[in-house]
Amino acid sequence: MVQSVLGFDFGEKRIGVATGQTITGNASPLITLNAVNNKPDWDQIKKLIEEWQPDALIVGLPLLLDGGKSDISDKAERFCRQLEGRFKLPVHTINEALSSYEAEQLLQQNKKIGQHNKQEIDKMAAAIIVQNWLEQNT
C-alpha cells in the first residue's frame, strides 16, 4: 500500500521535488535540484529517496493541453524509466499541464516569490503534481 510518495516536476535544467502522504492527502514542496551536465542529479535524488523512504514516485508528464506529447514528454518518460530502474520503486505519471503556471500564480498570490524565482516555482509545481495524483488515487 502506498503511504508516502516523492514527486518530481521534470525539467532539463531543474527538477522540482515534493513529498506527499496518502493518509493526510497532502503534498508539500521540498527542494529544486539543478541538472548536472544536462542530466538529473542522481546523487541528490538517491539521497532524497534514502531520506524519505517513499513507497512510490510520481512524475509529472508535460503533455500539451490537447493531451498530445510535447518535446520534453519523451525526456520525462525516459526519466521515469531511469527512476524505476535505479531505485526499484513503482513510478506513476500524471499529466502536469499548467502545473508550473499554477505554481507561479499561487506563489505570487501568496507573495512568496518575485517574477523569476524558478527554484520556488519548480518545487511548488512538484507539490501540485503530487497533490493532483493524491486526489485521483486515494
N, C-alpha and C positions, 0 to 999 in steps of 0.2 A: 504494500500500500504506500502510495506517495504521501509523505507528510511535509517534506521540505524540498524546495527547488532552488536552483540558481538559474537566472535568466540572463540572456545576452541580446543586446542590440548590436548586431554585427555591422562593422564598417571597415573600410580598408585602412583608415588612419587611426581610428579609435573603436573600442568595443565597450559599450556601457554594460555594467553588471548590476543585477539586483537579486535580492533574496525574496522568497515567498513561502508562506506556510498554508497548507490546506486546512489546518484546524481553525485558524483565525480568518482565513480567506484574504489575508493582507499581504501586500508586496511593499518592499522598501528599497529605495535606491542604495547602492553600496559603493561602487567605485567606477571610474572610467580608466581603462587600460589603453596605453598608446601602443600602436603597432611597432614591431622591431624589424627593421629591414623589410617593410611592407608585408609582414606576416604577423599573425596573432602572437601575443606574448605568452607562449605556452607555459613558461615557468611560473608566471603570475597566476595564470588560470589554474595550474596544478595546485599552487599554494591555497587559492580560494576554495577549491574543491576539498582539499585536505582539511582546511579550517572549518568549513560549513557542513561538510558531510551530507550533501543533498542526495535525495532518493532519485531525482531526475533532473534533467537540464532542459531548459526552454530556450528556443532560438526564434527570434522574430524573422520571418521571411519577408523581404522587401518586394512585395508584389505591386503591380500597378493597380490603380483604382478599379479597373475592369477585371481584376483577378489575374491578368497576364503577368508573365515574368519580365522583370527589369534586368538591366545589365548586371546588377550586383546579385541578383537572385541565385545564379549558378555558383557564385563565390560563397554566398551564405549557405547553400546546400552542401558545398564542399566542407565548409567549416563544421557543419552538423556531423558529417561522416567522420571527420577528424576527431571531433569531441568524443563520439561514440567509440571509435577505435582506440583512442588513447586512454580513456577513463572508464570504459566498460559500464557506462550508465545509460539508461534509456534517454533518448533525445526526442523531445516533442517540438513541433514547429507550430507557429500561429502567424497568420497574416498580420504584419506590423505596419501596414499602410497608414501613414499620417501620425505614427506614434511620436516621432521626433517633433513634428509640428505641434501636436497636442502637448508634449512635454514643455516646449518653449512657451506656449501660451499659458500653461499652468504656472510655470516658474515666474513669468513676467507679471502675471496677475498677483502672485504672492510676493512680488518684489524681491525674489531671491536671486535674480540674475540681471545682468545687463544684456544688451542685444547679442553679444558674441561669446558668451560663456559656454562653449561646446562641451566641456567636461561635465557640467551640471546637466545640460540637455541630454547627453548620451546616457548617463546613469538613470535619469528620470524616465527616459524613453524605455529603458530596460524594465523599470518598475511598472510602467504602463503595459508593456508586453506581458509581464508575469501576471499582473492584475487581471488582464483580459483572459489569459489562459486559466487562471484560478476560477474566474466567474463561469467559464464554459465547461470546466472539468471537475468541479467539486459540488 
